[in-house]
């Protein structure tokens, strides 16, 4: 009986082991963190950027990653606060063991988070035009073109095609990226023969621009460049018109104005605005139709400049993870981000190219506000 019992137990154990061996192995989980200003004054960009990144990661999981791995999406809201960006980057790197961090929304957040990701040696793929993001160290990358690149398109158009000869500058003095963009535009139009009448710093916390509007309305200018979030710029435009700024004086601005919130807030005061954007929903790019359809199906709205920026970032980040092969780690993903270039995208001219200094370029799209909507400029 003892022998029979031992044989029975051994057979049962062998059967249990064979049953366990037959179970499919659990899919490898790849933690990827996405964060940005989904609340606060920069939510105009943070929300659609987050939407775009999330959609790219969800599409990657649906398509399948190498070895059957699945991306675990971890999200955070910086609220456009440097301290929060630092805290979240630390959390993603230490607690969540992220192999890649995507975001944050703008240069000043990314510059703040840069030293953290370099210390923890976790790659960060950020939004922001400032080269100071890259200067934080080799683990920091960015998807957005540098200020001198993207603003060069705007300066060239204003100097050569708009008829504008005198410009006043207004800019958010609390944002490194916005200041770099203002300087690049200023230098570009000056080189093209346009006179700079004045430079005026503002804060995103301001809402009463009566004194500034009165000053600008009295100046002899053809255009006013404003580097600030869309609702703040629209509010300033309304006050400028109320102060007597003629309708023929055009507002000029960076891609922050390629937002529905700008037209909704500004109304007739922002008609004719000249905008340099990274993306236009009316683009004939072959990739755009699929992106438009997928974004509308997922979020029930038309994607804007920032949705396309987030989606592009997400797609390139996913490609870096794929290129790292099965069992990717932070070092492998960083190495692939270093190498990746010539990626077909929905933005700009349709091709995202990165040079040896990690500076991306992809061209630009010139837009104007016409009848309350964004339209392509010839």
PyMOL commands that set and color helices and strands:
alter all, ss='L'
color gray80, all
select helices_A, chain A and resi 2-22+43-63+66-68+82-94+107-120+132-135+147-160+176-191+210-217+230-242+255-257+260-270+288-299+305-323+330-339
alter helices_A, ss='H'
color red, helices_A
select strands_A, chain A and resi 29-36+70-77+100-102+124-126+140-142+166-172+195-202+223-227+250-253+274-277+343-344+351-354+360-361+365-370+373-376
alter strands_A, ss='S'
color yellow, strands_A
deselect
rebuild
show_as cartoon
